Amino acid sequence: MEQKCYSKQELALEYFPDATPEVASAHLRRWINRCKPLHDVLVKSGYTKWSKEFSPIQVAISSTIWASHRKKFILPGLSSEKDVKISEKP
């Protein structure tokens, strides 16, 4: 993956490519809020809920944690992880 900053929407669409930009962003926000290890590490790296972009290191952090937690990740209102198509990118 290219080392660059990603906007929240751009990163969300990398993880949820079949969703609309608004829905993808909401999924990403919920995932960050519900995944305590990810949230804690992102906050330590300077992330706030008002952040507009993710730095290259924050993208790498999210990718690593996503890979280790993605099988456990279920969005609110969905009965199982197969109800949402989740990309393994970035």
N, CA, C and O atoms as CSV, one atom per row, in Angstrom:
chain,resi,resn,atom,element,x,y,z
A,1,MET,N,N,0.835,-1.183,0.000
A,1,MET,CA,C,0.000,0.000,0.000
A,1,MET,C,C,0.873,1.237,0.000
A,1,MET,O,O,1.925,1.290,0.638
A,2,GLU,N,N,0.408,2.216,-0.728
A,2,GLU,CA,C,1.140,3.475,-0.839
A,2,GLU,C,C,1.183,4.192,0.505
A,2,GLU,O,O,0.181,4.271,1.216
A,3,GLN,N,N,2.364,4.715,0.840
A,3,GLN,CA,C,2.540,5.473,2.070
A,3,GLN,C,C,2.059,6.906,1.843
A,3,GLN,O,O,2.771,7.718,1.252
A,4,LYS,N,N,0.865,7.207,2.309
A,4,LYS,CA,C,0.304,8.544,2.157
A,4,LYS,C,C,-0.767,8.753,3.199
A,4,LYS,O,O,-1.192,7.807,3.862
A,5,CYS,N,N,-1.202,9.987,3.346
A,5,CYS,CA,C,-2.337,10.289,4.210
A,5,CYS,C,C,-3.617,9.934,3.462
A,5,CYS,O,O,-3.704,10.105,2.246
A,6,TYR,N,N,-4.591,9.447,4.187
A,6,TYR,CA,C,-5.900,9.135,3.632
A,6,TYR,C,C,-6.957,9.957,4.366
A,6,TYR,O,O,-6.907,10.082,5.590
A,7,SER,N,N,-7.907,10.514,3.627
A,7,SER,CA,C,-9.043,11.141,4.297
A,7,SER,C,C,-9.867,10.021,4.935
A,7,SER,O,O,-9.724,8.855,4.568
A,8,LYS,N,N,-10.722,10.375,5.883
A,8,LYS,CA,C,-11.557,9.351,6.507
A,8,LYS,C,C,-12.392,8.626,5.458
A,8,LYS,O,O,-12.501,7.400,5.476
A,9,GLN,N,N,-12.974,9.388,4.552
A,9,GLN,CA,C,-13.828,8.799,3.533
A,9,GLN,C,C,-13.037,7.900,2.578
A,9,GLN,O,O,-13.502,6.825,2.201
A,10,GLU,N,N,-11.862,8.339,2.199
A,10,GLU,CA,C,-11.020,7.559,1.297
A,10,GLU,C,C,-10.623,6.221,1.944
A,10,GLU,O,O,-10.679,5.174,1.299
A,11,LEU,N,N,-10.224,6.266,3.211
A,11,LEU,CA,C,-9.852,5.040,3.910
A,11,LEU,C,C,-11.072,4.149,4.103
A,11,LEU,O,O,-10.985,2.932,3.942
A,12,ALA,N,N,-12.202,4.746,4.445
A,12,ALA,CA,C,-13.430,3.971,4.624
A,12,ALA,C,C,-13.794,3.224,3.347
A,12,ALA,O,O,-14.201,2.063,3.397
A,13,LEU,N,N,-13.646,3.887,2.209
A,13,LEU,CA,C,-13.976,3.240,0.937
A,13,LEU,C,C,-12.980,2.142,0.577
A,13,LEU,O,O,-13.323,1.225,-0.170
A,14,GLU,N,N,-11.761,2.215,1.089
A,14,GLU,CA,C,-10.804,1.126,0.897
A,14,GLU,C,C,-11.280,-0.126,1.638
A,14,GLU,O,O,-11.162,-1.237,1.121
A,15,TYR,N,N,-11.813,0.053,2.837
A,15,TYR,CA,C,-12.293,-1.073,3.635
A,15,TYR,C,C,-13.679,-1.548,3.210
A,15,TYR,O,O,-13.973,-2.741,3.290
A,16,PHE,N,N,-14.530,-0.636,2.762
A,16,PHE,CA,C,-15.910,-0.954,2.390
A,16,PHE,C,C,-16.187,-0.465,0.975
A,16,PHE,O,O,-16.962,0.474,0.792
A,17,PRO,N,N,-15.566,-1.084,-0.034
A,17,PRO,CA,C,-15.641,-0.570,-1.399
A,17,PRO,C,C,-17.030,-0.621,-2.033
A,17,PRO,O,O,-17.301,0.125,-2.973
A,18,ASP,N,N,-17.901,-1.476,-1.543
A,18,ASP,CA,C,-19.229,-1.590,-2.131
A,18,ASP,C,C,-20.253,-0.664,-1.477
A,18,ASP,O,O,-21.409,-0.628,-1.897
A,19,ALA,N,N,-19.846,0.073,-0.470
A,19,ALA,CA,C,-20.746,0.988,0.232
A,19,ALA,C,C,-20.661,2.383,-0.375
A,19,ALA,O,O,-19.691,2.720,-1.054
A,20,THR,N,N,-21.684,3.184,-0.123
A,20,THR,CA,C,-21.611,4.587,-0.525
A,20,THR,C,C,-20.584,5.271,0.375
A,20,THR,O,O,-20.278,4.750,1.447
A,21,PRO,N,N,-20.048,6.412,-0.023
A,21,PRO,CA,C,-19.066,7.094,0.824
A,21,PRO,C,C,-19.586,7.377,2.238
A,21,PRO,O,O,-18.849,7.224,3.211
A,22,GLU,N,N,-20.835,7.782,2.349
A,22,GLU,CA,C,-21.401,8.090,3.667
A,22,GLU,C,C,-21.520,6.828,4.533
A,22,GLU,O,O,-21.181,6.846,5.716
A,23,VAL,N,N,-21.997,5.753,3.940
A,23,VAL,CA,C,-22.156,4.497,4.685
A,23,VAL,C,C,-20.788,3.924,5.051
A,23,VAL,O,O,-20.594,3.452,6.171
A,24,ALA,N,N,-19.849,3.961,4.123
A,24,ALA,CA,C,-18.501,3.467,4.405
A,24,ALA,C,C,-17.874,4.239,5.565
A,24,ALA,O,O,-17.248,3.646,6.444
A,25,SER,N,N,-18.044,5.561,5.565
A,25,SER,CA,C,-17.498,6.385,6.650
A,25,SER,C,C,-18.146,6.040,7.984
A,25,SER,O,O,-17.467,5.988,9.010
A,26,ALA,N,N,-19.449,5.804,7.977
A,26,ALA,CA,C,-20.146,5.423,9.211
A,26,ALA,C,C,-19.647,4.069,9.712
A,26,ALA,O,O,-19.439,3.892,10.912
A,27,HIS,N,N,-19.454,3.116,8.806
A,27,HIS,CA,C,-18.923,1.800,9.198
A,27,HIS,C,C,-17.532,1.943,9.815
A,27,HIS,O,O,-17.236,1.333,10.843
A,28,LEU,N,N,-16.679,2.756,9.179
A,28,LEU,CA,C,-15.327,2.954,9.708
A,28,LEU,C,C,-15.370,3.592,11.091
A,28,LEU,O,O,-14.663,3.161,12.002
A,29,ARG,N,N,-16.196,4.613,11.245
A,29,ARG,CA,C,-16.322,5.280,12.544
A,29,ARG,C,C,-16.778,4.300,13.628
A,29,ARG,O,O,-16.227,4.284,14.729
A,30,ARG,N,N,-17.785,3.485,13.312
A,30,ARG,CA,C,-18.271,2.499,14.288
A,30,ARG,C,C,-17.191,1.474,14.617
A,30,ARG,O,O,-17.021,1.080,15.771
A,31,TRP,N,N,-16.468,1.052,13.589
A,31,TRP,CA,C,-15.416,0.066,13.826
A,31,TRP,C,C,-14.349,0.626,14.760
A,31,TRP,O,O,-13.919,-0.056,15.690
A,32,ILE,N,N,-13.921,1.856,14.518
A,32,ILE,CA,C,-12.913,2.481,15.379
A,32,ILE,C,C,-13.438,2.588,16.804
A,32,ILE,O,O,-12.716,2.286,17.754
A,33,ASN,N,N,-14.681,3.012,16.961
A,33,ASN,CA,C,-15.259,3.185,18.304
A,33,ASN,C,C,-15.453,1.858,19.030
A,33,ASN,O,O,-15.333,1.801,20.254
A,34,ARG,N,N,-15.745,0.807,18.302
A,34,ARG,CA,C,-16.013,-0.491,18.934
A,34,ARG,C,C,-14.773,-1.349,19.121
A,34,ARG,O,O,-14.784,-2.284,19.922
A,35,CYS,N,N,-13.722,-1.049,18.405
A,35,CYS,CA,C,-12.490,-1.832,18.519
A,35,CYS,C,C,-11.532,-1.084,19.451
A,35,CYS,O,O,-10.754,-0.237,19.013
A,36,LYS,N,N,-11.605,-1.412,20.733
A,36,LYS,CA,C,-10.839,-0.687,21.748
A,36,LYS,C,C,-9.341,-0.675,21.464
A,36,LYS,O,O,-8.722,0.381,21.595
A,37,PRO,N,N,-8.724,-1.797,21.080
A,37,PRO,CA,C,-7.279,-1.739,20.789
A,37,PRO,C,C,-6.956,-0.733,19.688
A,37,PRO,O,O,-5.988,0.019,19.795
A,38,LEU,N,N,-7.763,-0.720,18.634
A,38,LEU,CA,C,-7.531,0.227,17.547
A,38,LEU,C,C,-7.743,1.655,18.017
A,38,LEU,O,O,-6.907,2.523,17.768
A,39,HIS,N,N,-8.848,1.903,18.689
A,39,HIS,CA,C,-9.154,3.248,19.163
A,39,HIS,C,C,-8.037,3.778,20.060
A,39,HIS,O,O,-7.586,4.911,19.893
A,40,ASP,N,N,-7.599,2.966,21.000
A,40,ASP,CA,C,-6.565,3.405,21.942
A,40,ASP,C,C,-5.253,3.758,21.235
A,40,ASP,O,O,-4.624,4.769,21.549
A,41,VAL,N,N,-4.848,2.919,20.283
A,41,VAL,CA,C,-3.588,3.172,19.577
A,41,VAL,C,C,-3.725,4.405,18.674
A,41,VAL,O,O,-2.807,5.220,18.591
A,42,LEU,N,N,-4.867,4.537,18.002
A,42,LEU,CA,C,-5.061,5.720,17.157
A,42,LEU,C,C,-5.047,7.003,17.985
A,42,LEU,O,O,-4.458,7.999,17.565
A,43,VAL,N,N,-5.685,6.994,19.149
A,43,VAL,CA,C,-5.687,8.177,20.020
A,43,VAL,C,C,-4.261,8.523,20.448
A,43,VAL,O,O,-3.886,9.695,20.466
A,44,LYS,N,N,-3.474,7.516,20.790
A,44,LYS,CA,C,-2.082,7.762,21.180
A,44,LYS,C,C,-1.262,8.335,20.031
A,44,LYS,O,O,-0.264,9.020,20.253
A,45,SER,N,N,-1.687,8.052,18.802
A,45,SER,CA,C,-0.962,8.566,17.632
A,45,SER,C,C,-1.498,9.921,17.158
A,45,SER,O,O,-1.058,10.445,16.135
A,46,GLY,N,N,-2.454,10.484,17.911
A,46,GLY,CA,C,-2.954,11.816,17.584
A,46,GLY,C,C,-4.358,11.871,17.006
A,46,GLY,O,O,-4.854,12.960,16.713
A,47,TYR,N,N,-5.008,10.736,16.834
A,47,TYR,CA,C,-6.366,10.697,16.277
A,47,TYR,C,C,-7.382,11.263,17.267
A,47,TYR,O,O,-7.306,11.003,18.467
A,48,THR,N,N,-8.327,12.034,16.752
A,48,THR,CA,C,-9.510,12.438,17.507
A,48,THR,C,C,-10.714,12.215,16.602
A,48,THR,O,O,-10.554,12.001,15.401
A,49,LYS,N,N,-11.916,12.264,17.166
A,49,LYS,CA,C,-13.092,12.071,16.324
A,49,LYS,C,C,-13.256,13.203,15.315
A,49,LYS,O,O,-14.034,13.074,14.370
A,50,TRP,N,N,-12.543,14.298,15.499
A,50,TRP,CA,C,-12.606,15.427,14.567
A,50,TRP,C,C,-11.494,15.379,13.517
A,50,TRP,O,O,-11.454,16.224,12.622
A,51,SER,N,N,-10.604,14.410,13.618
A,51,SER,CA,C,-9.523,14.289,12.639
A,51,SER,C,C,-10.104,14.105,11.243
A,51,SER,O,O,-11.070,13.367,11.052
A,52,LYS,N,N,-9.510,14.779,10.280
A,52,LYS,CA,C,-9.978,14.701,8.888
A,52,LYS,C,C,-9.184,13.689,8.075
A,52,LYS,O,O,-9.672,13.183,7.064
A,53,GLU,N,N,-7.963,13.390,8.512
A,53,GLU,CA,C,-7.099,12.479,7.769
A,53,GLU,C,C,-6.420,11.491,8.708
A,53,GLU,O,O,-6.273,11.726,9.907
A,54,PHE,N,N,-6.017,10.385,8.113
A,54,PHE,CA,C,-5.204,9.402,8.812
A,54,PHE,C,C,-3.797,9.486,8.246
A,54,PHE,O,O,-3.615,9.484,7.028
A,55,SER,N,N,-2.801,9.560,9.122
A,55,SER,CA,C,-1.411,9.590,8.690
A,55,SER,C,C,-1.008,8.207,8.186
A,55,SER,O,O,-1.710,7.227,8.436
A,56,PRO,N,N,0.126,8.121,7.475
A,56,PRO,CA,C,0.580,6.801,7.023
A,56,PRO,C,C,0.740,5.799,8.174
A,56,PRO,O,O,0.414,4.622,8.016
A,57,ILE,N,N,1.230,6.249,9.308
A,57,ILE,CA,C,1.392,5.322,10.442
A,57,ILE,C,C,0.034,4.879,10.980
A,57,ILE,O,O,-0.127,3.723,11.372
A,58,GLN,N,N,-0.944,5.786,11.002
A,58,GLN,CA,C,-2.287,5.415,11.458
A,58,GLN,C,C,-2.944,4.429,10.493
A,58,GLN,O,O,-3.679,3.538,10.921
A,59,VAL,N,N,-2.685,4.582,9.206
A,59,VAL,CA,C,-3.205,3.636,8.214
A,59,VAL,C,C,-2.573,2.266,8.435
A,59,VAL,O,O,-3.263,1.248,8.383
A,60,ALA,N,N,-1.277,2.237,8.678
A,60,ALA,CA,C,-0.589,0.965,8.937
A,60,ALA,C,C,-1.126,0.303,10.208
A,60,ALA,O,O,-1.327,-0.911,10.246
A,61,ILE,N,N,-1.353,1.106,11.239
A,61,ILE,CA,C,-1.904,0.591,12.502
A,61,ILE,C,C,-3.275,-0.013,12.249
A,61,ILE,O,O,-3.551,-1.135,12.674
A,62,SER,N,N,-4.133,0.726,11.559
A,62,SER,CA,C,-5.492,0.229,11.323
A,62,SER,C,C,-5.472,-1.041,10.478
A,62,SER,O,O,-6.263,-1.953,10.720
A,63,SER,N,N,-4.587,-1.114,9.498
A,63,SER,CA,C,-4.480,-2.316,8.662
A,63,SER,C,C,-4.069,-3.528,9.480
A,63,SER,O,O,-4.617,-4.617,9.309
A,64,THR,N,N,-3.109,-3.337,10.362
A,64,THR,CA,C,-2.621,-4.435,11.198
A,64,THR,C,C,-3.710,-4.916,12.151
A,64,THR,O,O,-3.940,-6.119,12.280
A,65,ILE,N,N,-4.368,-3.993,12.806
A,65,ILE,CA,C,-5.410,-4.373,13.767
A,65,ILE,C,C,-6.621,-4.937,13.034
A,65,ILE,O,O,-7.248,-5.885,13.506
A,66,TRP,N,N,-6.953,-4.356,11.877
A,66,TRP,CA,C,-8.069,-4.874,11.073
A,66,TRP,C,C,-7.831,-6.347,10.747
A,66,TRP,O,O,-8.736,-7.170,10.881
A,67,ALA,N,N,-6.621,-6.673,10.324
A,67,ALA,CA,C,-6.299,-8.052,9.944
A,67,ALA,C,C,-6.473,-9.016,11.114
A,67,ALA,O,O,-6.913,-10.150,10.926
A,68,SER,N,N,-6.129,-8.570,12.317
A,68,SER,CA,C,-6.222,-9.462,13.474
A,68,SER,C,C,-7.630,-9.527,14.071
A,68,SER,O,O,-7.941,-10.477,14.788
A,69,HIS,N,N,-8.488,-8.541,13.792
A,69,HIS,CA,C,-9.821,-8.502,14.387
A,69,HIS,C,C,-10.952,-8.708,13.381
A,69,HIS,O,O,-12.105,-8.823,13.798
A,70,ARG,N,N,-10.680,-8.758,12.093
A,70,ARG,CA,C,-11.738,-8.724,11.101
A,70,ARG,C,C,-12.710,-9.890,11.179
A,70,ARG,O,O,-13.878,-9.733,10.823
A,71,LYS,N,N,-12.269,-11.039,11.627
A,71,LYS,CA,C,-13.186,-12.173,11.753
A,71,LYS,C,C,-14.176,-11.974,12.893
A,71,LYS,O,O,-15.245,-12.583,12.893
A,72,LYS,N,N,-13.835,-11.129,13.866
A,72,LYS,CA,C,-14.702,-10.885,15.012
A,72,LYS,C,C,-15.597,-9.666,14.810
A,72,LYS,O,O,-16.491,-9.408,15.616
A,73,PHE,N,N,-15.359,-8.926,13.752
A,73,PHE,CA,C,-16.032,-7.650,13.557
A,73,PHE,C,C,-17.418,-7.823,12.944
A,73,PHE,O,O,-17.543,-8.337,11.833
A,74,ILE,N,N,-18.450,-7.403,13.652
A,74,ILE,CA,C,-19.816,-7.413,13.146
A,74,ILE,C,C,-20.405,-6.028,13.389
A,74,ILE,O,O,-20.345,-5.507,14.502
A,75,LEU,N,N,-20.966,-5.445,12.356
A,75,LEU,CA,C,-21.544,-4.114,12.474
A,75,LEU,C,C,-22.901,-4.175,13.171
A,75,LEU,O,O,-23.587,-5.194,13.092
A,76,PRO,N,N,-23.298,-3.102,13.852
A,76,PRO,CA,C,-24.610,-3.073,14.499
A,76,PRO,C,C,-25.717,-3.289,13.471
A,76,PRO,O,O,-25.662,-2.746,12.367
A,77,GLY,N,N,-26.707,-4.074,13.834
A,77,GLY,CA,C,-27.836,-4.299,12.948
A,77,GLY,C,C,-27.631,-5.425,11.955
A,77,GLY,O,O,-28.553,-5.772,11.216
A,78,LEU,N,N,-26.439,-6.000,11.924
A,78,LEU,CA,C,-26.168,-7.102,11.005
A,78,LEU,C,C,-26.058,-8.382,11.816
A,78,LEU,O,O,-25.499,-8.396,12.913
A,79,SER,N,N,-26.595,-9.443,11.266
A,79,SER,CA,C,-26.615,-10.691,12.023
A,79,SER,C,C,-25.286,-11.440,11.971
A,79,SER,O,O,-24.990,-12.239,12.860
A,80,SER,N,N,-24.486,-11.187,10.938
A,80,SER,CA,C,-23.198,-11.864,10.856
A,80,SER,C,C,-22.268,-11.078,9.955
A,80,SER,O,O,-22.692,-10.171,9.239
A,81,GLU,N,N,-20.980,-11.442,9.999
A,81,GLU,CA,C,-20.010,-10.721,9.182
A,81,GLU,C,C,-20.226,-10.952,7.697
A,81,GLU,O,O,-19.723,-10.176,6.885
A,82,LYS,N,N,-20.959,-11.998,7.313
A,82,LYS,CA,C,-21.199,-12.227,5.894
A,82,LYS,C,C,-22.228,-11.250,5.318
A,82,LYS,O,O,-22.388,-11.176,4.099
A,83,ASP,N,N,-22.929,-10.498,6.179
A,83,ASP,CA,C,-23.915,-9.525,5.725
A,83,ASP,C,C,-23.295,-8.275,5.137
A,83,ASP,O,O,-23.989,-7.495,4.485
A,84,VAL,N,N,-22.011,-8.065,5.350
A,84,VAL,CA,C,-21.326,-6.909,4.787
A,84,VAL,C,C,-20.060,-7.392,4.112
A,84,VAL,O,O,-19.314,-8.191,4.677
A,85,LYS,N,N,-19.819,-6.914,2.922
A,85,LYS,CA,C,-18.612,-7.291,2.189
A,85,LYS,C,C,-17.487,-6.389,2.643
A,85,LYS,O,O,-17.529,-5.180,2.415
A,86,ILE,N,N,-16.486,-6.959,3.281
A,86,ILE,CA,C,-15.388,-6.203,3.848
A,86,ILE,C,C,-14.137,-6.472,3.029
A,86,ILE,O,O,-13.750,-7.624,2.833
A,87,SER,N,N,-13.524,-5.434,2.563
A,87,SER,CA,C,-12.300,-5.572,1.795
A,87,SER,C,C,-11.121,-5.787,2.732
A,87,SER,O,O,-11.088,-5.230,3.830
A,88,GLU,N,N,-10.173,-6.577,2.312
A,88,GLU,CA,C,-8.973,-6.791,3.122
A,88,GLU,C,C,-7.933,-5.730,2.840
A,88,GLU,O,O,-6.850,-5.765,3.425
A,89,LYS,N,N,-8.230,-4.779,1.955
A,89,LYS,CA,C,-7.335,-3.650,1.710
A,89,LYS,C,C,-7.403,-2.735,2.909
A,89,LYS,O,O,-8.339,-2.871,3.697
A,90,PRO,N,N,-6.556,-1.890,3.090
A,90,PRO,CA,C,-5.348,-1.536,2.422
A,90,PRO,C,C,-4.215,-2.426,2.793
A,90,PRO,O,O,-3.102,-2.247,2.299
